[in-house]
Amino acid sequence: MNAKIRRVLITGGGSGIGLAMARTFRESGHEVTVAGRNEQRLKATGLPSVVMDVADPESVAAAMARCGPVDVFIANAGGAETSPIVKTKRDVWDRMIALNLTSVYLCAQCAVPQMIERDWGRFIVIASTAALRGYAYAGAYGAAKHGALGLVRALALELANTGVTANAICPGYTDTPLIADAVKTIADKTGRSPADAATTFTRANPMGRLVSPHEVAAAALWLAGDAAASVNGQAIAVDGGETA
């Protein structure tokens, strides 16, 4: 257990990477609140929760007001939709930018000022390897994630003398319900076996497997600790070497 208990808020905390992080921080003795749009899913975690739509500024502000000051804010909520760039409709583009980029801006504006007031804080964005490289058929998502990383780097420089840091974690394909659903969709549409369909994602990782959500959670826990005080403005890839 860390010597000091921190108050942690994790968006998209009802499942997948978000829930793995919430449990990891809780097991380490921290006070954790999970946020998301699905109240039923949040309650099922058994953790303190608050309803928040990260793309809605009023919802973000209201949820933060209910939570009070937090020491560690993890902007994890996001989503991906795929299509060729020339066929990507404007509503998909706007949705991807709002969910994966504007949300980070809105959360930072609410969470960071109260960290600065207390001279300590960690603002962590769960980005993606799509913030570091391009993926065909994921142009809107990749553009948003590249933008989120750019925002983190600019924010880190603005915070450098405050005791607050801003960093991004960039997971590769991770063993979450999102990927499980994608594997099922591929198998159903192509007639491939689930194991064969899964190689669509595992072959991107030089280790030949999906990243574990707990591996991402471990990176977040380290960034939130005092030992990472000089880590600022970084994009930490948890991807088995995919972006090496």
Phi, psi and omega per residue, in radians:
M1 nan 2.404 3.097
N2 -1.148 2.643 -3.110
A3 -1.086 -0.582 -3.121
K4 -2.025 2.275 3.105
I5 -1.398 2.237 -3.136
R6 -1.878 2.620 3.032
R7 -1.612 2.144 -2.987
V8 -2.120 2.326 3.043
L9 -2.132 2.240 -3.078
I10 -2.163 2.059 3.077
T11 -1.421 2.693 -3.058
G12 1.064 0.616 -3.005
G13 -1.549 0.107 -3.066
G14 -1.487 -0.213 -3.104
S15 -2.835 3.032 3.019
G16 0.993 -2.390 -3.109
I17 -1.061 -0.717 -3.116
G18 -1.039 -0.785 -3.141
L19 -1.202 -0.661 3.091
A20 -1.073 -0.717 3.099
M21 -1.144 -0.751 -3.124
A22 -1.026 -0.780 -3.131
R23 -1.191 -0.671 3.127
T24 -1.110 -0.800 3.122
F25 -1.155 -0.693 3.132
R26 -1.109 -0.778 3.129
E27 -1.111 -0.405 3.120
S28 -1.540 0.071 3.032
G29 1.671 0.116 -3.102
H30 -1.546 2.798 3.066
E31 -1.548 2.061 -2.992
V32 -2.084 2.351 2.978
T33 -2.142 2.337 3.084
V34 -1.822 2.519 -3.118
A35 -2.196 2.643 3.107
G36 3.097 -3.133 -3.112
R37 -1.569 -0.444 -3.050
N38 -1.654 1.737 -3.061
E39 -1.093 -0.679 -3.135
Q40 -1.094 -0.757 3.132
R41 -1.140 -0.690 3.123
L42 -1.090 -0.797 -3.128
K43 -1.095 -0.567 -3.125
A44 -1.152 -0.336 3.124
T45 -1.246 -0.396 -3.076
G46 1.359 0.121 -3.130
L47 -1.819 2.728 2.993
P48 -0.952 2.440 -3.041
S49 -2.517 2.835 3.087
V50 -2.567 2.387 3.120
V51 -1.344 2.273 -3.126
M52 -2.631 2.244 2.964
D53 -1.748 1.862 -2.991
V54 -1.180 -0.241 3.116
A55 -1.623 -0.003 -3.105
D56 -1.978 1.945 -3.063
P57 -1.031 -0.644 3.133
E58 -1.190 -0.658 3.116
S59 -1.170 -0.732 3.117
V60 -1.084 -0.839 -3.114
A61 -1.094 -0.741 -3.121
A62 -1.150 -0.732 -3.138
A63 -1.152 -0.719 3.114
M64 -1.132 -0.636 3.112
A65 -1.126 -0.662 3.120
R66 -1.224 -0.615 -3.106
C67 -1.336 -0.583 -3.029
G68 1.411 -3.061 -3.084
P69 -1.041 2.422 3.067
V70 -2.156 2.623 3.111
D71 -1.550 -0.607 -3.097
V72 -2.233 2.094 3.080
F73 -1.997 2.141 3.126
I74 -1.974 1.915 3.132
A75 -1.490 1.590 -3.034
N76 -1.858 -0.439 -3.069
A77 -1.055 2.443 3.119
G78 -3.098 -3.081 3.124
G79 -2.958 2.802 -3.092
A80 -2.292 2.382 2.980
E81 -2.256 2.501 -3.036
T82 -2.069 2.542 3.021
S83 -3.109 2.727 3.034
P84 -1.031 2.550 -3.092
I85 -0.983 -0.765 -3.076
V86 -1.241 -0.193 3.104
K87 -1.957 0.084 -3.140
T88 -1.305 2.093 -3.124
K89 -1.341 2.695 -3.045
R90 -1.038 -0.627 -3.124
D91 -1.179 -0.582 3.071
V92 -1.187 -0.791 3.099
W93 -0.985 -0.885 -3.120
D94 -1.075 -0.672 -3.128
R95 -1.167 -0.735 3.138
M96 -1.160 -0.704 3.108
I97 -1.162 -0.748 -3.123
A98 -1.129 -0.782 -3.027
L99 -1.320 -0.609 -3.008
N100 -1.855 -0.277 -3.105
L101 -2.168 -0.999 -3.138
T102 -1.017 -0.607 3.125
S103 -1.038 -0.688 3.136
V104 -1.140 -0.742 3.087
Y105 -1.053 -0.815 -3.119
L106 -1.115 -0.749 -3.130
C107 -1.167 -0.702 3.122
A108 -1.100 -0.714 -3.119
Q109 -1.116 -0.528 3.139
C110 -1.523 -0.665 -2.991
A111 -1.526 -0.655 -2.969
V112 -1.258 -0.716 -3.097
P113 -0.978 -0.703 -3.131
Q114 -1.283 -0.388 3.003
M115 -1.222 -0.746 3.133
I116 -1.049 -0.687 3.140
E117 -1.056 -0.529 -3.101
R118 -1.756 0.069 3.070
D119 1.100 0.410 3.083
W120 -2.822 2.406 3.068
G121 3.102 2.811 3.086
R122 -2.323 2.088 3.040
F123 -1.917 1.963 -3.027
I124 -2.088 2.248 3.122
V125 -1.910 2.214 3.003
I126 -1.528 1.766 -3.095
A127 -1.600 -2.052 -3.088
S128 -3.135 2.809 2.960
T129 -1.082 -0.279 3.054
A130 -1.221 -0.143 2.995
A131 -1.489 -0.195 -3.032
L132 -2.009 -0.327 -3.124
R133 -2.641 2.919 3.122
G134 -1.599 2.623 3.028
Y135 -2.254 2.259 3.079
A136 -1.055 2.501 3.095
Y137 1.220 0.207 3.097
A138 -2.301 0.714 -3.049
G139 -1.110 -0.799 -3.124
A140 -1.149 -0.773 3.121
Y141 -1.098 -0.803 -3.136
G142 -1.120 -0.700 3.107
A143 -1.076 -0.737 3.139
A144 -1.147 -0.747 -3.122
K145 -1.223 -0.644 3.022
H146 -1.070 -0.718 3.116
G147 -1.119 -0.696 3.129
A148 -1.094 -0.693 3.108
L149 -1.176 -0.682 3.070
G150 -1.071 -0.690 3.100
L151 -1.117 -0.757 3.128
V152 -1.048 -0.761 -3.108
R153 -1.154 -0.719 3.102
A154 -1.151 -0.760 -3.138
L155 -1.083 -0.697 -3.137
A156 -1.037 -0.703 3.125
L157 -1.196 -0.649 3.118
E158 -1.191 -0.444 -3.085
L159 -1.699 -0.009 -2.923
A160 -0.981 -0.481 -3.106
N161 -1.879 0.393 -3.007
T162 -1.967 -0.230 -3.008
G163 1.539 0.028 3.104
V164 -1.944 2.438 3.091
T165 -2.103 2.757 3.066
A166 -2.305 2.213 -3.132
N167 -2.494 2.844 3.075
A168 -2.135 2.507 2.964
I169 -1.918 2.317 -3.040
C170 -2.079 1.525 -3.139
P171 -1.295 2.596 2.905
G172 -1.403 -2.861 3.118
Y173 -1.033 2.188 -2.977
T174 -2.068 2.572 -3.084
D175 -1.298 1.446 -3.108
T176 -2.257 2.928 3.070
P177 -1.000 -0.527 3.129
L178 -1.072 -0.805 3.127
I179 -1.233 -0.663 3.107
A180 -1.039 -0.719 3.109
D181 -1.151 -0.681 3.136
A182 -1.146 -0.697 3.108
V183 -1.092 -0.767 3.133
K184 -1.087 -0.731 3.139
T185 -1.081 -0.771 3.129
I186 -1.099 -0.773 -3.131
A187 -1.106 -0.744 -3.124
D188 -1.151 -0.666 -3.066
K189 -1.388 -0.514 -3.023
T190 -1.869 -0.275 -3.077
G191 1.419 0.043 3.096
R192 -1.264 2.736 3.066
S193 -1.222 2.697 3.090
P194 -0.967 -0.684 -3.140
A195 -1.117 -0.726 3.127
D196 -1.219 -0.693 3.121
A197 -1.103 -0.592 -3.132
A198 -1.119 -0.426 -3.140
T199 -1.156 -0.318 3.042
T200 -0.939 -0.575 -3.087
F201 -1.805 -0.689 -3.072
T202 -1.223 -0.493 -3.096
R203 -1.222 -0.285 3.089
A204 -1.271 -0.377 -3.091
N205 -1.678 2.104 3.122
P206 -0.964 -0.392 3.089
M207 -1.397 -0.144 3.069
G208 1.278 0.490 -3.125
R209 -2.621 2.978 3.011
L210 -1.405 2.641 3.025
V211 -1.250 2.481 3.059
S212 -1.444 2.408 3.058
P213 -0.972 -0.540 -3.119
H214 -1.229 -0.432 3.060
E215 -1.233 -0.655 3.061
V216 -1.175 -0.726 3.137
A217 -1.075 -0.681 3.139
A218 -1.115 -0.665 3.102
A219 -1.145 -0.711 3.128
A220 -1.138 -0.723 3.135
L221 -1.088 -0.705 3.106
W222 -1.134 -0.791 3.132
L223 -1.048 -0.534 -3.102
A224 -1.392 -0.159 -3.088
G225 -1.561 2.913 3.141
D226 -1.161 -0.448 -3.127
A227 -1.155 -0.326 -3.137
A228 -1.777 0.401 -3.059
A229 -1.055 -0.501 -3.133
S230 -1.669 0.071 3.096
V231 -1.577 1.956 -3.000
N232 -2.604 2.316 3.113
G233 1.292 0.411 -3.044
Q234 -1.768 2.695 3.015
A235 -1.999 1.772 -3.078
I236 -1.619 1.927 -3.117
A237 -1.445 2.224 3.030
V238 -2.036 1.479 -2.902
D239 -2.551 0.222 3.119
G240 1.191 0.184 3.134
G241 1.797 0.117 -3.102
E242 -0.982 -0.707 -3.091
T243 -1.717 0.201 -3.131
A244 -1.153 nan nan
